[in-house]
């Protein structure tokens, strides 16, 4: 009799490869994106000769967490992936000052505590498992496949003039179309944002857009929302100022410009002793405007009061914050309660793009179009068979696991880029200080309002 356990591949190695990629000087409440962003790539191999890959946020602490998993997982069969994840959560290395604090005020120094490093391992293991059973990841996670393609949104940003710095920002890297040009140019006006949206739509076919706010005065940002609505009257338009506005300002702006806004993402945050969850509940009561968040409900303790106070309608449950199965558990709860699931995005390569597509394909209910920064990194793919955004959607390929395979030469090139950096954690204040000397993050002051 054949022992079925002998037919199940066993894990033979884990490799962590920190990488860096080019970025534009994108503006957010936390400052300006640096010329290079960092990520951690994880590669898990099995004795069947397959590789499983995952990607997650950059930084030395996250690299160390991922590396600590190797001794826990090597030699174990893929069928134990749930137990493996439990073991790394209990026994993997964690920073001593890890508070697990959420992002209620977008303090990027806490981002590494919101990110669950084991989510990258979960991705790699499920990639391997999908290859073992010859099924796409979306067919083996959560409640199984819910859709064959996933709608993505066009993520728009105000952009600073990188020529005002001596930093090595990328430029003239892509003149193939309007998008390749505008994504590296200064953009601070409603007209510029509309031009950006039109260029992104021309290349990717987006039907929905999100503008990252928290940069200019709220009224100026809402003028851009109005201009987008006039240019794309059928599109869903969303603005995300990351809680920079006061409650009264958010209410006033919504009442004046709200018809142009499909929903608001974190329009206001903690103030006057009230938590962000309470303030968002007050906002919803005053405006009846649907609210999304990736700041006040980033873990299970936070989600309970958020839902009980009816603070949110849409939870952007990034698999990097929740884990893959955790994110899909959120989707199931929201669907059962008549609410909406989506996913938040950070700077990322094409491995995360594939993960977003696979997880979103398995999310039950009427989900919102999915965030992605990838259009700002397009052209730096680490995989030869990277997924594509066409007609505003990503179609799930008929390939097992994530549906992509790493190109080791491209990976090594991105790693060598990483080695040029002195600091590996995200720091958006550094670049901003070229524009405004002494600039410091203030959760209630938009970036250029000083």
N, C-alpha and C positions, 0 to 999 in steps of 0.2 A: 504494500500500500504506500502511495506517495504522501509524504508529510506536506500538507498544504502550506505550512509555515516556511518550508524551504523554497516555495515558489514566490514568496513575497520579498521584494528587494529590501536590502538592508542599507542603512546609511553608512557611507565610508569616509566622508570628510565634510567639513564646513570651512568655507573661505570668506573672509570679509574684505571687500575692496572699497576703500573710500575714494570717491571721485568728485570732480568739479566740472562745471559747465558754464558757458558764458550766459550773461543776462543783460537786459537793458536797465537803464536807471529808472526803474519803476518806483512810483511814490505810493506810500501807504501811511497810515497813522504812525507807524513805528519808524518812519524815515524813508530812506532810499535804498533800493536793492544795490548791493555791491556788484562790481564787474563779474565776479564769479560766485556761483552758489555751490554748496556742497551737498552730497548725498552719500549714503552707504549702500553698497550693493552686496548682497549675500548670495553665495553659490553653494548649494548642497548637492553632493553627488551620491549615487547609490551603486550597488554592485551589479546592477544591470547596465551600467554605462551611461545612465541618464543624468542630466543636470537640472536641478530646480533652482529658480532664481527669485529674488525679492529685492525690493528697493525701499529705502526709508530715509528720513531726514538725516542730515549730516551732523558732524560734531564728534569730538573725541569720546565723550561719555557714551554715546550711542554705539560707537565703534567697539568700545570696551565691553559693553553689555552683550553685543552680538558675538564677539569672540569668546566670551565666557560660556556660551552654549555648547561649544564643540565637544567637550568632555562628557556632557550630559546626553548627547544625541548619537554619537558615533557607535555603530554596532547594533542599533535598534531597527526593527522592521518598520516600514512605512505605515503599516496597519496600526501602529501605536501613536500616530501623530497627535491625537488628542491628549494622551498621557504625556507625551513629550512636551507639549506646550504647557501643561500643568506643572511639570517638573522644572522647566526653565523659568516659569514665573516665580516658583518658590526658591529655586537654588541658583539662578543666574545672578551675575554681579549687578548691583545697583549703587548709584552715588549715595553717599552717606546723608546728604542734605535733600534727598528726593522727597518733596512734600506732596507730590501728586496734584499740585495746585492747578486749577483751571485757568483759563485765559480771560477772566472777566474784565480785565483792563489791558489785555494784549501785551503783557510784559514778556518779551521774547526770551528773557533769561529763564523763564519757567517752561518754555516750549518743550524742552527735552524731558520734562516731567509729565507732560500731557501725552506725548508720543509714547506708544507702547512698542519698544524695540522688538519684542517677540512677534509683532505683526509681520515683520519682514521674514522671519523664520516660518511663520504660518503660511505665508504666500509661497515660499520655496518648497515646503513640504507638500502643499496642495498641488503645486505645479508638477512635482514628481508623481504624486498619487494619480493625477489626471493622466499622465503619460503611462502609468502602470495599467490603468483600466481603459485607456484610449478614449477618454472623454474630455471635452472642454471643462474648465474649472466651474463654470456656472451651472453645469449639470450635476455636480457633486457637492455643492455647498448650500447651506440654508434649506429652503424648501424646493430647491431645484430651479431650472431655467423658467423664467417668467416671460422673457421676450428675446427676440433674435437680434435686435439692434438697440442701441442706447443713444438717446438724444443728449448732446453736449451743448453747453452755452458758450457764447463768445465773451471771454473775460477781458474787459477793457481797463486800461490804467492811464492815469496822468503820468507823463514822463518828463523828467527833468533834463536840462541841457548838460549832457556828459562832457561837453567841451569846456565847461567851467571847472572841471577837475583835471588833475594830471593822472587819473586812474585809467587802467587799461580796459575801458569799455569796448565791446565789439561794435564795429560799424562797417558799412559797405560789404556785409557778408552775403547779402542776397538781394539782387536787383531784378529777380525774375518776375515780380509783380508788385502791385502797390503795397501789399502787406509786408513784403520783405523790406521795403523802404521805410514805411511809417513806424514800424515797431522799434526803430532805433532813433527816432526824431523827437525833439521836444514837443510835448502836447499838453497844453494847459487851458484850452478854451473849449466851449461847447462845439464849435465848428471842427476843431481838431479831433474831438472824441467821436463825432459823427463820421469823419473821414476814416478814422481808425476802424470803426464798426463796419463801414462799407467795404474797406479793404479786407477785413477778416471774413466777412460774408462772401466776398468774391472768391477767396481761396478755399474756405471750409464749408460754406453753405449754411452758416448759423441762422437760426430763426429766432433765437432768444439771446439776450445780452445782460451782462452784469458789469456795473461800473464800480471799481474800488474807490471809495470815498475816504473821508478823514484827511483830506489834503488841503482843500480850499475852504472858504466859508461855506456853510451848508447851503445857503441860497444859490451860490454859484454852481455847486454840484447839482442841485435840483434843476437849474437851468439846462445843464447838460442832459439830465434825464428827460426833460421836456423836449429838447432838440432830438434826442434819440427816438422818442415816441412819435414825433412828427415825421421823422425820416423812415421809421419802421412801425407804422400804425398797428400792424398785426402781431408784432413781437411782444413777448414777455420781457419787461424791463425791470431790473432789480438794482438797487444801490446799497452798498455796504460800507458805512463809515466806521465800522468797528467800535460802536458805542461812543463815538466822540461827541455827539450832540447831547445837549441837556434834554430832559423830558419835554420842557415847554417849547424848545426850539424844534424838536422832532415833531411834536404835534402841530405846531404852526406851519412848518414846511410841508407836512403831509396834507394839511387842509388846503394849502395854496396850490400845490403841485401834484397832489396824490393821484389824480386821474391818469397821469402819465406813468405811474409806478404800479407794477403788478403786485409786488410785495416788497417789504423793507427787511433788510438783513442787519440785525444788531444796530438799529438806529440810535439807541441810547443805552447807557450803562449805569453802573452804581453811582448814586449821588445822595447827599443829605442823610446818610446812615441807612439808606435802602439798598438792597442788593440789586444786581442787574435783573434778576428774575422778577422782583417786585416792580421795578421801574418799567420793564417791558410789558408787564400786565397792565399797569396804569396806561401805557401808550396804546395798547390794543383797545382798552375800554373807551378811550377818548377818540380814537380814529376809525375803529373797525377795519383797520388795514392788516392783512395777513403778515405775519412776522416769521422770519427764518433766523436761525442762530448756528454759529459754530463756537460760541464763546460761553454761554450760560448753561449749556447742557452737553458737557464733554465726557461725563462718566455717569455711572448708574446712580450715584448719590445725588448728582445734580439734576438728572432727568426727572426724578420723582417730584420735587417741588416745582420744577418748570411746567410740568404737565398739570399738576394739581392747581397751580395758580393761573393756568391757561395763558402762560406767558408767550408760548410759541405755537405756530402751526406747522412749521417745517424744521426738522432737525437735520443738519448737515453732518451725518455720522461718518466722518472720514475713517476708513478702515485702519489707517495708521494710528488713530486715537483709540479706536474701539476694538481693534482686531477684526478679522474678516467675519467670523461667526458672530461676534458681538455687534458689529454694524448691521448684520442681517437680522439679528434678534430685535434691534431697534426698529428696523423696517417692518417687521411683523407686528410689533406692538402698535406702531403708528397706523398701520393699515387697519388693524382691528378697531382702533379708536377713531377712525375717520380723519387721521392727520396724514402728513406727507413726509416722505424720506427723500434726502438728497445727500450729496457728498461734497465736503470742503476740499480745497486744493491748496498746495504749496508749490514752489518751484520743483519741477521733477523731470525725469527722463521718461523714455517710452515704456519702461517696465511698469512704473506706476500707472501710466496711461492704460496699459492692458489690464492691470488689476482693477482700476476703476470700472472699466467696461465689463469685466467678468462679474464683479460684485453687483454692479447695477443691473446686469441682466438677470440676476437671481433675486433681486429685491422685489417683494410683493407689493401690489397696490399701484396707484397712479403716481409714480415718482416724479420729482421735478427734474428738469434738465441739469446735467452734472457739471460742476466746476472743473476746469482744467487750466493750468498754466502752460500746458505743453506748447501752445501756439507761439509762445515767446522763446521756447527752446527748440522748436522744430528745425531740423537740419543737424542735430547733434545726437541722433539716435544711436543707442548702444546695441541694437538688434537689427539684423538684416531684414527680418520679416515683421517689422513694427506695424502696429495697427494704424489705420488711417481714419481721419475725420473727413467724411464726404457727405454732402447734403445735410450738414449739421449732426450727423449720426456716426457712430462706430458700429459696424456690423461684426457680430461674433464669428470668428473664423472656424471652419470645420477642422480644427487642429487641437490636439490634446493639451491639457493643462492651461497655462496662460495663453498658449497659441503663438508664442514667440521664443526665439533662441538667441542667446547672447553671442555677440561677435567679440572674441577675446582681444583682437587687435584694437578695436574701438574702445573696449573697456580699459585696456592698458594705457591708451592715449589719454583717456579721461582721468586715470589714476595719476599719470605723470603731471597732468594739469593741477591736480590736487596737491602734489608735492611742492609746487611753487608757492603755496600759501603759508604764511606764518601762523595764521589763526584759522580755525576750522569751524567755529560756531558762528551762527548768523549774527551780524551786527549791522543794523540798518542806520545807526546813528553816525557811523564813520563817514559814509559818503555824504550824508546830509550836512555835515559840518563844513564841507567845502562850499556849500551854498549859503548856509547861515552859521557863521562862526559861533562855537559854543552851543550849538543846537543840542537839546536833550529831549527825550521822549516825555510827553505829557498826555495822559489818557484822555484829557478833556480839551486839548488844544490841537486842532488840525495842523498837519505838518508844516505848511507854509504860512500859518497864522501865528506870527510871533511879534 
